[in-house]
């Protein structure tokens, strides 16, 4: 008579013996129904008590669940590829800025334009990735964080697109011509600050998506690394706001500030690529089980 699973060696419940399948590891129990039929009464009573005992939870990935995780894995794939392209472009631009080449030849300008195209395509992939992450299984708690990230990305893009249009729309011809308009640079600085704030929240929520995914799939080390990445990403966005919005005096006083910012963005990009790649590998192994 089968009392323990031959694969995971956990004590079987009465229902598992009747069904012929272990709920913990999914192993098929040959002859399970026959064993349940010949089980003595005192064994059946002890088995019923075992049914109420706490048991490990098996992460089941049927066809529907595998599709959900496949969507999240696609988002992670886009994020890894897009972040790699974007970080590579930042590295090349950082090296060009550090080298300060005197010439502006066709080769140099072509390289700058190429890196601009790479950065644009990488940004598109990074922006798209959280939308795929929303398909993660609900019980993991990761899909909602990807949804929050996608929502704030949309708000940030709308701010960048509609902000200047609304700020510099044509005035009424009968308006007071003596009223001094706001400085366009100050207006754009405010729009940039708002957009950066929204993108910062999108980054924070994406890191929470990585954390929940890793924690749900039993990788606490990756979950803790995602929290560290969250802090680093928030600091990077704060530095970008400082550089692009009204911190002219700070930038003038510290010539190395832009270099520090580029270097920090590179560190964040590489760390994010590694972490997202590890989480993607974890999801892939979970689907394959």
KAVENSUL-V699998 format. One record per residue. N is the residue number from 0. RES is the residue in one small letter. PHI is phi in degrees with one decimal (999 if undefined). Layout:
BEGIN
n = <N/N>
res = <RES/RES>
phi = <PHI/PHI>
END
This chain:
BEGIN
n = <0/1/2/3/4/5/6/7/8/9/10/11/12/13/14/15/16/17/18/19/20/21/22/23/24/25/26/27/28/29/30/31/32/33/34/35/36/37/38/39/40/41/42/43/44/45/46/47/48/49/50/51/52/53/54/55/56/57/58/59/60/61/62/63/64/65/66/67/68/69/70/71/72/73/74/75/76/77/78/79/80/81/82/83/84/85/86/87/88/89/90/91/92/93/94/95/96/97/98/99/100/101/102/103/104/105/106/107/108/109/110/111/112/113/114/115/116/117/118/119/120/121/122/123/124/125/126/127/128/129/130/131/132/133/134/135/136/137/138/139/140/141/142/143/144/145/146/147/148/149/150/151/152/153/154/155/156/157/158/159/160/161/162/163/164/165/166/167/168/169/170/171/172/173/174/175/176/177/178/179/180/181/182/183/184/185/186/187/188/189/190/191/192/193/194/195/196/197/198/199/200/201/202/203/204/205/206/207/208/209/210/211/212/213/214/215/216/217/218/219/220/221/222/223/224/225/226/227/228/229/230/231/232/233/234/235/236/237/238/239/240/241/242/243/244/245/246/247/248/249/250/251/252/253/254/255/256/257/258/259/260/261/262/263/264/265/266/267/268/269/270/271/272/273/274/275/276/277/278/279/280/281/282/283/284/285/286/287/288>
res = <x/x/x/x/x/x/x/x/x/x/x/x/x/x/x/x/x/x/x/x/x/x/x/x/x/x/x/x/x/x/x/x/x/x/x/x/x/x/x/x/x/x/x/x/x/x/x/x/x/x/x/x/x/x/x/x/x/x/x/x/x/x/x/x/x/x/x/x/x/x/x/x/x/x/x/x/x/x/x/x/x/x/x/x/x/x/x/x/x/x/x/x/x/x/x/x/x/x/x/x/x/x/x/x/x/x/x/x/x/x/x/x/x/x/x/x/x/x/x/x/x/x/x/x/x/x/x/x/x/x/x/x/x/x/x/x/x/x/x/x/x/x/x/x/x/x/x/x/x/x/x/x/x/x/x/x/x/x/x/x/x/x/x/x/x/x/x/x/x/x/x/x/x/x/x/x/x/x/x/x/x/x/x/x/x/x/x/x/x/x/x/x/x/x/x/x/x/x/x/x/x/x/x/x/x/x/x/x/x/x/x/x/x/x/x/x/x/x/x/x/x/x/x/x/x/x/x/x/x/x/x/x/x/x/x/x/x/x/x/x/x/x/x/x/x/x/x/x/x/x/x/x/x/x/x/x/x/x/x/x/x/x/x/x/x/x/x/x/x/x/x/x/x/x/x/x/x/x/x/x/x/x/x/x/x/x/x/x/x>
phi = <999/-81.9/-116.2/-126.3/-67.0/-68.7/-97.6/-104.7/62.6/-89.2/-68.1/-84.6/-86.5/-61.2/-67.0/-63.8/-68.4/-67.0/-73.3/85.7/-149.3/-79.8/-74.3/-84.3/-111.9/81.6/-68.9/-83.0/-104.0/-66.3/74.8/-63.2/-65.4/-64.9/-64.4/-67.2/-69.8/-97.5/-68.2/-64.1/-64.0/-67.9/-68.9/-64.3/-65.3/-67.3/-68.1/-64.2/-65.3/-67.7/-63.0/-88.0/-74.9/-61.4/-133.1/-59.7/-97.9/-89.8/-77.8/-85.2/-132.5/-70.6/-62.3/-68.2/-67.0/-63.5/-65.2/-61.6/-69.3/-64.1/-64.1/-63.7/-65.3/-62.9/-63.0/-65.8/-63.6/-61.9/-65.6/-64.9/-66.3/-65.1/-65.1/-63.9/-65.7/-66.2/-67.0/-61.9/-63.6/-65.2/-62.2/-63.8/-64.6/-64.2/-65.4/-64.1/-68.0/-71.6/-73.8/49.9/-66.2/-76.0/-81.1/-123.3/-72.4/-65.4/-64.4/-65.4/-65.4/-65.0/-65.4/-62.3/-64.7/-63.2/-65.1/-64.8/-65.5/-61.0/-65.2/-64.6/-65.7/-63.0/-64.9/-61.6/-66.6/-65.7/-67.6/-76.8/-55.7/-60.3/-64.6/-72.2/-65.6/-66.1/-83.1/-62.1/-53.2/-62.4/-67.9/-74.5/74.8/-87.1/-61.3/-67.1/-68.1/-63.5/-63.8/-62.2/-61.7/-62.8/-63.8/-72.6/-63.7/-61.4/-63.2/-64.1/-65.4/-62.3/-64.2/-69.9/-84.9/-88.3/-57.6/-62.0/-63.2/-72.9/-74.0/-113.5/-66.2/-66.0/-80.0/-63.6/-60.9/-92.6/-71.3/-72.6/-75.5/-80.7/-73.6/-80.5/-72.2/-68.4/-63.6/-57.6/-65.6/-67.5/-63.6/-65.5/-64.2/-66.2/-62.1/-64.0/-66.2/-64.0/-63.6/-65.4/-62.8/-66.0/-67.4/-63.7/-63.7/-61.5/-65.6/-61.2/-67.2/-66.0/-62.9/-66.8/-61.6/-62.4/-63.7/-64.3/-62.7/-66.0/-66.4/-65.7/-91.4/78.2/-123.0/-62.7/-63.0/-66.2/-63.2/-67.3/-63.7/-64.6/-66.4/-64.6/-63.9/-59.5/-63.8/-63.3/-65.3/-63.4/-65.7/-63.2/-64.8/-63.0/-67.2/-63.5/-61.8/-62.1/-77.0/-104.9/-123.5/101.1/-105.5/-60.1/-65.1/-63.9/-66.4/-67.8/-75.4/-117.7/-68.0/-82.3/-60.0/-59.7/-65.1/-62.3/-64.5/-61.4/-63.1/-68.3/-63.5/-65.4/-60.9/-63.2/-62.5/-65.9/-62.8/-68.6/-62.1/-64.3/-65.4/-62.5/-65.1/-66.7/-64.9/-61.8/-63.2/-64.5/-64.3/-61.3/-65.9/-65.8/-66.9/-72.1/-70.5>
END
